Amino acid sequence: MAVGDVVNGIGAASTRIDFQPAAGVEIMISYNSGSSVTVAGLTNGIVDSPSLNIASLPSVLTNTKMFINNTNYLYIEAAGQCRGYTGIQIK
């Protein structure tokens, strides 16, 4: 992959999504939960940091941007519906 390439992913219903870029790669992720209850955030593989608790503020945190890399990467908790993300490689 190269700078400017688009990345995206979709997870099946009731499955957790973890997206960890390769070493040296940085990606800006755009995430939108819609209006349903979702928790997403950064993880280092050991500790999850729920940066986006969509359950409490669904209308405020839509189209939220996150910057991720190989050390601190994206997770989206399992939910009853399919979840997804999209982003662009910036480094």
C-alpha positions in Angstrom: 0.0 0.0 0.0 1.0 3.6 -0.5 0.1 7.0 0.8 -3.3 8.0 -0.5 -4.6 4.5 -0.8 -8.1 3.9 0.6 -8.7 1.2 3.2 -12.0 -0.1 4.5 -13.6 -3.1 6.1 -16.9 -4.6 7.1 -17.5 -7.0 10.0 -20.3 -9.5 10.2 -23.1 -9.0 12.7 -22.2 -9.8 16.3 -18.4 -9.9 15.6 -15.7 -7.6 16.9 -13.5 -5.7 14.4 -9.8 -5.1 15.0 -7.9 -3.3 12.3 -4.1 -3.1 12.9 -2.1 -1.5 10.0 1.4 -2.8 9.2 4.4 -1.4 11.0 5.3 2.1 9.8 1.9 2.7 8.3 -0.5 5.4 9.6 -4.1 5.6 8.6 -6.9 8.2 9.2 -10.2 6.3 9.8 -13.6 7.7 9.5 -16.3 5.9 11.5 -20.0 6.4 11.7 -22.2 4.2 13.8 -25.5 5.6 12.6 -28.0 5.8 15.5 -27.4 2.4 17.1 -25.4 1.6 20.3 -21.7 1.0 19.5 -18.4 1.3 21.3 -15.3 1.8 19.3 -11.9 3.2 20.0 -8.2 2.5 20.2 -6.5 -0.7 21.5 -2.9 -1.8 21.9 -3.9 -5.4 21.9 -4.1 -5.5 25.7 -6.1 -2.5 26.8 -9.1 -1.1 25.0 -9.7 2.6 25.2 -13.3 3.4 24.3 -12.7 6.7 22.5 -16.1 6.7 20.9 -19.0 5.6 23.1 -21.8 6.0 20.6 -24.3 4.8 23.1 -24.4 8.1 24.9 -24.1 10.6 22.0 -25.1 9.0 18.7 -25.9 12.2 16.9 -22.7 14.1 18.0 -20.1 11.4 17.3 -21.0 10.4 13.8 -18.4 10.7 11.0 -15.6 10.8 13.7 -12.0 10.7 12.5 -9.3 8.6 14.3 -5.6 8.3 13.5 -4.3 4.8 13.9 -1.0 3.0 13.5 0.5 -0.4 14.3 0.8 0.3 18.1 -2.6 2.0 18.7 -5.2 0.6 16.3 -8.9 0.5 15.8 -11.4 -1.8 17.5 -15.2 -1.8 17.1 -17.2 -3.9 19.6 -19.5 -6.6 18.5 -23.0 -5.5 17.8 -26.2 -7.0 16.4 -25.7 -5.3 13.1 -22.8 -5.2 10.6 -20.2 -2.5 11.3 -17.6 -1.0 9.1 -15.0 1.7 8.7 -13.2 3.5 5.9 -10.0 5.5 5.8 -6.9 6.7 3.9 -3.3 5.9 4.4 -1.4 9.0 5.4 2.1 7.6 6.0 
